[in-house]
Amino acid sequence: MKNNVSRRAAAAFAVLCLSACAHNPAPPPAKSITAGPQSSQSASITNLPPDLLATCQHITVEATAGHIADAARVANECLASHSLPVAVRVGVLQQLTFLDMALHDDRAALDTQLAAIELTPKPTDLQLLLLSRLYRSNQRNDESLATLNRVRDAHEVAHDMDRVLGMPYYQELGSTLAAMGRHHEAIDAFTKGIPLEPALADAYRRRAIEREATGDTTGARADYVRFARWEIDRNIDVPTRAKLTSLGIDPASERRYPFGDTNPLHAVAVQQLENAQQALKSAATTQAKAEAYSNISIFSDGLDRNAQALTAIDEAIALAPDTTSYKQSKVTTLVGLNHIDAAIALAAPMRKQVRDEAAMSATPSAVYGKYVEVSGSAALAYMQQQNWADAIEALVDTARGSAAFDQDYMASLYLYVRARSAGAAPVNAYFEDYIRRASQPVFGNYRRWLLLYLQGRVTIDQVYVQVISIGNTVAIQNALAETWFMAAGYERYVKHNDAAARAYVERLNDLQPYGTNEWMMAKRGGV
């Protein structure tokens, strides 16, 4: 559909290590032995004696294998060398901090982190946030708060705390204030952070505990409900599960409606449709009227009012018949109306035009970029015809004009088409090469994790963790639509587990992600 709100709003975002470690204290596998600036470390590593290099590199080998105690032992052996360059030493100390945390040796972890920071002329925000957390875990709460104040002061002039650090800072601040018994201040800290990561379950749990401490049982229960909506079931510990039960909260039921009584995609489309309608009333030029009609069409599609969208886009085309984007938009609306033959017929000359222009252009990706909507909508139309070869070619055209974030999803759709066709869809060299190169997870890009999930390389829970790190509810709902759709397709066409596929389709229907391609395809039997 014309998902210019949700599709384009889901931009790449950073997931801070501290937030990830709060849920899984084990050190993540790393490509290198260091955790600081790569340029100076890489240069230092190349100058290490071969035996010392082998020892230090073995830290990652042991950690990746899950041998945490052995990895910590090797890290200490590496650090014992007096010839270890400072840049490498800092990186190894940082690794050892996480290893000590995984071993639940908070005192050693604090000492190691302090040693790393002592060698760092300007510690990073993440180093300081981790230091604050370790002070707190060692019951040194005043020093924890002082470290957080140090972080805050560094961002005070630029007023960029929320943009640069976001929820991890507020989560640490709230936790430290809670440990100091300053419950109202802790609640305030969590409240400031939650809008920055509105699906972070643990923030609601922590705020619920603080609200209970102040006697606000109603507010606490509301937060426990929000926690139950977003937390992965296996992450709910026994005491918390008992608390939910005592409050009459069923996580399985709550999880079906993560946004409660609200629907972010629907709400934003309603508001933007109203804005477009007002813009039409005040439009003084033909161009302004055409643009207003186009926007009315886009947001009517976002509300699944496809007939209204078609009327509006025809008005826009009548006012500006040479505007290619309006014609592309009409293709999308026709697909939404399930007028598949008409959509393909309208798309055909534009798809020929993009290829002709691209063949003559020095920057073909820019040409394909101007036509991504018609290419993507044509791909959906061909999927519904089960014309797998043309569907894949249209996906390739879409990918050629898209950023990496969108290319990951086009590659995922390619794998979906291949699986759904039971191998009848042709192997495509473009996507096969792309998938081969896109072999590593990218933290903050749930679409890369979806691509890996469809290859059986990561779990759906790992994809979900990336989704709930998004800082915008509209983008989260869109991401969940893609996730549950792909999970249903994977279970049905790859794992041949129809019961699991139906369960994911039910989650998609409960989500009601208005205006998304995934909900439309699911309702038409795509999974």
C-alpha positions in Angstrom: 0.0 0.0 0.0 1.0 3.7 0.0 2.8 3.3 3.3 4.7 6.6 3.1 4.0 7.1 6.8 5.0 3.7 8.2 7.4 2.4 5.5 9.5 5.5 5.4 9.2 6.4 9.1 11.0 3.2 10.1 14.5 4.5 9.7 17.7 2.9 10.9 18.3 3.5 14.6 21.1 2.7 17.1 20.6 0.1 19.8 23.0 0.9 22.7 25.0 -1.9 24.1 24.0 -1.1 27.6 20.3 -1.6 26.9 21.1 -5.0 25.3 23.2 -6.0 28.2 20.4 -5.3 30.6 18.5 -8.2 29.2 21.4 -10.5 28.4 24.6 -9.9 30.4 26.7 -12.4 28.3 29.2 -10.6 26.1 28.1 -10.6 22.5 30.4 -12.3 19.9 32.7 -9.8 18.4 34.7 -9.6 15.2 37.7 -8.1 16.9 39.3 -8.4 20.3 38.7 -4.7 21.1 35.8 -2.4 21.9 37.3 1.1 21.4 38.1 3.2 18.2 38.9 0.7 15.5 41.5 2.6 13.6 44.1 2.9 16.4 43.3 -0.6 17.8 43.7 -2.2 14.4 47.1 -0.6 13.9 48.2 -1.7 17.3 47.0 -5.2 16.9 49.0 -5.7 13.7 52.2 -4.8 15.7 51.6 -7.4 18.4 54.1 -10.3 18.7 52.5 -13.4 17.1 52.2 -15.4 20.4 50.5 -12.4 22.2 48.2 -11.8 19.2 47.1 -15.4 19.3 46.4 -15.2 23.0 44.4 -12.0 22.8 42.4 -13.1 19.8 41.5 -16.3 21.6 39.2 -14.3 24.0 36.6 -14.0 21.3 36.9 -17.6 20.4 36.2 -18.8 23.9 33.4 -16.2 24.4 31.7 -17.1 21.2 31.8 -20.8 22.2 30.1 -19.9 25.5 33.2 -20.6 27.6 32.9 -17.4 29.6 35.2 -18.4 32.5 37.9 -19.5 30.0 37.5 -16.3 28.0 38.0 -14.3 31.2 41.1 -16.3 32.0 42.5 -15.7 28.5 41.7 -12.0 28.8 43.7 -11.7 32.0 46.6 -13.6 30.3 46.5 -11.1 27.5 46.4 -8.1 29.9 49.4 -9.5 31.8 51.7 -8.5 28.9 53.5 -5.2 29.7 54.0 -4.7 25.9 50.3 -4.5 25.2 49.5 -1.1 23.5 47.1 1.1 25.3 44.4 1.0 22.7 44.4 -2.8 22.7 44.5 -2.9 26.5 41.4 -0.7 26.8 39.5 -2.9 24.4 40.5 -6.1 26.2 39.6 -4.5 29.6 36.2 -3.6 28.1 35.7 -7.2 27.0 36.7 -8.4 30.4 34.1 -6.2 32.0 31.3 -7.9 30.2 32.9 -11.3 30.9 33.0 -10.5 34.6 29.3 -9.4 34.4 28.4 -12.6 32.7 30.1 -14.5 35.6 28.1 -12.4 38.1 31.3 -11.0 39.6 30.2 -7.3 39.8 33.1 -6.3 42.0 35.6 -7.5 39.4 33.6 -6.0 36.6 33.6 -2.6 38.4 37.4 -2.7 38.9 37.9 -3.7 35.3 35.7 -0.9 34.0 37.5 1.7 36.2 40.8 0.4 34.7 39.5 0.8 31.2 38.2 4.4 31.9 41.5 5.4 33.6 43.3 4.7 30.3 40.7 6.5 28.2 41.4 10.3 27.9 37.7 11.0 27.1 35.4 8.1 28.2 32.4 7.5 26.0 28.9 7.9 27.2 28.4 4.2 27.1 31.5 3.5 29.2 30.2 5.9 31.8 26.6 4.5 31.8 28.1 1.0 32.3 30.3 2.4 35.1 27.2 3.9 36.7 25.4 0.5 36.5 28.3 -1.3 38.1 28.6 1.2 40.9 24.9 0.6 41.6 25.3 -3.2 41.5 28.1 -2.8 44.1 25.8 -0.7 46.3 27.8 2.4 45.6 24.8 4.5 44.7 26.2 8.0 45.3 29.0 7.3 42.9 26.5 5.8 40.4 24.5 9.0 40.5 27.6 11.2 40.3 28.6 9.3 37.2 25.2 9.9 35.6 25.4 13.5 36.5 28.8 13.6 34.6 27.0 12.2 31.6 24.2 14.7 31.9 26.5 17.6 32.2 28.4 16.7 29.1 25.2 17.0 27.1 23.6 20.0 28.9 24.9 22.6 26.6 23.8 20.9 23.4 20.5 19.7 24.9 21.0 16.4 23.0 20.6 13.9 25.7 17.4 12.4 24.4 18.8 12.2 20.8 22.2 10.8 21.7 21.5 8.5 24.6 17.8 8.2 25.0 16.2 5.6 27.2 19.4 3.9 28.4 20.3 7.0 30.3 16.9 7.4 31.9 16.7 3.7 32.7 20.0 3.9 34.6 19.0 7.1 36.3 15.6 5.7 37.4 17.3 2.5 38.6 19.9 4.4 40.6 17.3 6.7 42.2 15.1 3.7 43.0 18.1 2.0 44.8 18.5 5.2 46.8 14.8 5.1 47.9 14.0 8.3 45.9 10.9 6.7 44.4 9.1 9.8 43.0 12.3 10.9 41.2 12.8 7.4 39.9 9.2 7.4 38.5 9.9 10.8 36.8 13.1 9.4 35.2 11.4 6.3 33.8 8.5 8.5 32.6 10.9 10.8 30.7 12.6 7.8 29.0 9.5 5.7 28.0 8.5 7.9 25.0 11.9 7.3 23.6 11.5 3.5 23.6 7.7 3.0 24.2 7.9 -0.8 23.8 10.7 -1.4 26.2 9.0 -3.7 28.7 11.5 -3.5 31.5 11.0 0.2 31.9 7.3 -0.3 32.7 8.1 -3.1 35.2 10.6 -0.8 37.0 8.2 2.1 37.1 5.5 -0.2 38.4 7.7 -1.2 41.3 8.3 2.4 42.1 4.7 3.3 41.9 3.9 0.5 44.3 6.4 1.9 46.7 4.6 5.2 46.7 1.2 3.6 47.2 -0.1 4.2 43.6 -1.5 0.7 43.1 -3.7 1.8 40.1 -0.7 3.3 38.3 1.4 0.2 39.1 -1.2 -2.2 37.7 -1.4 -0.2 34.5 2.4 -0.4 34.1 2.4 -4.2 34.8 -0.2 -4.5 32.0 2.1 -2.6 29.6 5.0 -4.7 30.7 3.0 -7.9 29.9 2.1 -6.6 26.5 5.7 -6.2 25.4 7.9 -8.7 27.3 8.9 -11.9 25.7 7.3 -14.7 27.6 10.5 -16.6 28.4 11.9 -13.4 29.9 9.2 -13.1 32.6 10.8 -14.4 35.8 8.9 -16.3 38.5 8.3 -13.4 40.9 7.1 -11.1 38.2 4.8 -13.8 36.8 3.4 -14.3 40.3 2.8 -10.5 40.6 1.0 -10.5 37.2 -1.2 -13.4 38.3 -2.0 -11.7 41.6 -3.2 -8.7 39.6 -5.3 -10.7 37.2 -3.0 -10.0 34.3 -2.6 -12.7 31.6 0.5 -11.9 29.5 -0.8 -14.1 26.6 -4.0 -12.1 26.3 -2.3 -8.7 26.7 0.3 -9.6 24.1 -2.3 -9.9 21.5 -3.1 -6.2 21.8 0.2 -4.5 22.5 -1.1 -1.0 21.9 -4.2 -1.6 24.1 -7.2 0.4 22.8 -5.1 2.5 20.5 -4.0 1.9 16.9 -1.1 4.2 16.0 -1.2 3.5 12.2 -4.9 4.2 12.1 -4.7 7.3 14.3 -1.9 8.9 12.2 -3.7 8.2 8.9 -6.9 9.8 10.3 -5.0 12.9 11.3 -3.1 13.2 8.1 -6.3 12.6 6.0 -7.9 15.5 7.9 -4.8 17.6 7.2 -5.0 16.8 3.5 -8.7 17.6 3.3 -8.1 20.9 5.0 -5.2 21.6 2.6 -7.6 21.0 -0.3 -10.0 23.5 1.0 -7.3 26.2 1.2 -5.5 25.2 -2.0 -5.1 28.3 -4.3 -3.3 26.7 -7.2 -3.8 23.8 -9.5 -0.6 22.2 -8.2 -1.6 22.6 -4.6 -5.0 21.0 -5.3 -3.4 18.1 -7.1 -1.0 17.5 -4.2 -3.9 17.7 -1.7 -5.9 15.1 -3.7 -2.8 12.9 -3.8 -2.4 13.1 -0.1 -6.1 12.4 0.4 -5.6 9.3 -1.7 -2.5 8.2 0.2 -4.1 8.5 3.7 -7.4 7.0 2.5 -5.4 4.0 1.4 -3.9 4.0 4.9 -7.3 3.6 6.3 -8.2 0.9 3.8 -10.7 3.3 2.1 -9.4 2.3 -1.3 -12.4 3.4 -3.3 -12.2 6.9 -1.8 -8.5 6.8 -2.5 -9.1 5.9 -6.2 -11.5 8.8 -6.6 -8.9 11.2 -5.1 -6.0 10.1 -7.1 -8.0 10.3 -10.3 -8.7 14.0 -9.4 -5.0 14.5 -8.9 -4.1 13.0 -12.2 -6.8 15.0 -14.0 -5.2 18.2 -12.6 -1.6 17.1 -13.2 -1.6 14.4 -15.9 2.2 14.4 -16.4 3.1 13.8 -12.8 4.5 10.3 -12.7 4.2 9.9 -8.9 0.5 10.2 -9.1 0.3 7.4 -11.7 2.5 5.3 -9.5 0.1 6.0 -6.6 -2.8 4.9 -8.6 -1.2 1.5 -9.2 -0.9 1.1 -5.5 -4.6 2.0 -5.0 -5.6 -0.5 -7.7 -3.7 -3.2 -5.9 -5.4 -2.2 -2.7 -8.8 -2.6 -4.5 -7.7 -6.0 -5.8 -7.9 -4.8 -9.4 -4.8 -6.7 -10.2 -5.0 -6.7 -14.0 -5.7 -3.0 -14.1 -2.8 -2.3 -11.8 -0.3 -4.3 -13.9 -1.6 -2.7 -17.1 -1.0 0.8 -15.7 2.3 -0.2 -14.3 3.7 -1.7 -17.4 4.7 1.4 -19.4 6.2 3.0 -16.3 8.3 -0.1 -15.6 9.6 -0.1 -19.2 10.4 3.6 -18.8 12.4 3.1 -15.7 14.5 0.4 -17.3 15.1 2.4 -20.5 16.1 5.5 -18.4 18.3 3.4 -16.1 20.1 1.8 -19.1 21.1 5.3 -20.3 21.9 6.8 -16.9 25.3 7.1 -15.2 23.4 6.7 -11.9 20.8 4.0 -12.6 20.0 3.6 -8.8 18.7 7.2 -8.8 16.4 6.4 -11.7 15.1 3.3 -10.1 14.6 5.3 -6.9 12.1 7.6 -8.7 10.0 4.5 -9.5 10.2 2.4 -6.3 6.4 2.7 -5.6 5.3 1.3 -9.0 7.9 -1.4 -8.8 6.9 -2.4 -5.3 3.2 -2.3 -6.1 3.7 -4.3 -9.3 5.6 -6.9 -7.3 2.6 -7.3 -4.9 0.3 -7.6 -7.9 2.4 -10.3 -9.5 2.5 -12.2 -6.2 -1.3 -12.2 -6.1 -1.3 -13.7 -9.6 1.3 -16.2 -8.5 3.5 -14.9 -11.4 6.6 -15.5 -9.4 9.2 -14.6 -12.1 7.8 -11.1 -12.7 7.2 -10.6 -9.0 10.9 -11.2 -8.4 12.0 -8.9 -11.2 9.8 -6.1 -9.8 11.3 -6.7 -6.4 14.8 -6.4 -7.9 13.8 -3.0 -9.5 12.5 -1.8 -6.2 15.7 -2.9 -4.4 17.9 -1.2 -7.0 16.4 2.1 -6.1 16.2 1.7 -2.3 18.4 2.2 0.7 19.9 -0.7 2.4 17.2 -0.8 5.1 14.6 -1.4 2.3 16.8 -3.6 0.3 16.9 -6.0 3.3 13.2 -6.2 3.2 13.0 -6.7 -0.6 15.5 -9.6 -0.1 13.2 -11.0 2.6 10.2 -10.8 0.2 12.3 -12.6 -2.4 12.9 -15.5 0.1 9.2 -15.4 0.9 8.3 -15.7 -2.8 10.8 -18.5 -3.3 9.4 -20.4 -0.3 5.7 -19.8 -1.2 6.3 -21.0 -4.8 7.7 -24.3 -3.4 10.8 -23.7 -5.6 8.9 -22.7 -8.8 10.1 -19.1 -8.6 13.5 -18.7 -10.3 16.7 -18.1 -8.5 17.7 -14.5 -8.9 21.4 -13.6 -9.1 20.9 -10.1 -7.8 19.2 -11.2 -4.6 21.4 -14.2 -4.1 24.5 -12.0 -4.2 22.8 -9.4 -1.9 21.9 -12.1 0.7 25.4 -13.5 0.6 26.8 -10.0 1.3 24.1 -9.1 3.9 25.2 -12.0 6.2 25.8 -10.1 9.4 23.1 -8.8 11.8 22.9 -5.1 12.1 21.7 -3.9 15.6 18.9 -1.4 15.2 17.8 -2.8 11.8 15.1 -5.3 12.4 14.8 -5.9 8.7 18.3 -7.4 8.5 17.3 -9.7 11.3 14.1 -10.7 9.4 16.3 -11.5 6.5 18.4 -13.7 8.7 15.3 -15.3 10.3 14.0 -16.4 6.9 17.3 -18.2 6.4 16.9 -20.0 9.8 19.9 -18.1 11.2 18.2 -16.2 14.1 15.0 -16.7 16.0 11.8 -14.7 15.8 12.4 -13.5 19.4 15.7 -12.0 18.2 13.9 -10.1 15.5 11.3 -9.0 18.0 14.0 -7.5 20.3 15.1 -5.3 17.5 11.5 -4.2 16.8 10.7 -3.1 20.3 13.8 -0.9 20.4 12.2 1.4 17.8 11.3 4.8 19.3 8.1 5.4 17.5 4.8 3.6 17.9 3.8 3.9 14.3 7.0 2.4 13.1 6.8 -0.3 15.8 3.3 -1.3 14.6 4.5 -1.4 11.0 7.5 -3.5 12.0 5.3 -5.9 13.9 3.1 -6.3 10.8 6.2 -7.3 8.7 7.5 -9.5 11.5 4.2 -11.5 12.1 3.6 -11.8 8.3 7.1 -13.1 7.6 6.8 -15.5 10.6 3.5 -16.8 9.3 5.0 -17.3 5.9 8.2 -19.0 7.2 6.1 -21.4 9.4 3.8 -22.3 6.6 6.1 -22.5 3.6 9.4 -23.4 5.1 8.6 -25.3 8.3 5.2 -26.6 7.1 3.7 -25.9 10.5 0.2 -24.6 9.7 -0.8 -24.3 13.3 2.1 -21.9 14.0 1.4 -20.0 10.8 -2.2 -19.5 11.9 -1.1 -18.3 15.3 1.0 -15.6 13.6 -1.8 -14.6 11.3 -4.0 -14.2 14.3 -1.5 -11.9 15.9 -1.4 -9.9 12.6 -5.2 -9.6 12.6 -5.2 -8.6 16.3 -2.6 -5.9 15.5 -4.8 -4.4 12.8 -1.9 -2.7 11.0 -3.9 -0.4 8.7 -2.4 0.5 5.4 0.3 -2.2 5.4 1.0 -4.5 2.5 1.4 -7.4 5.0 -2.2 -7.2 6.4 -3.6 -6.9 2.9 -1.6 -10.0 1.7 -2.6 -12.0 4.7 -6.3 -11.3 4.2 -5.9 -12.4 0.6 -4.4 -15.8 1.6 -0.7 -14.8 1.2 0.2 -16.9 4.3 
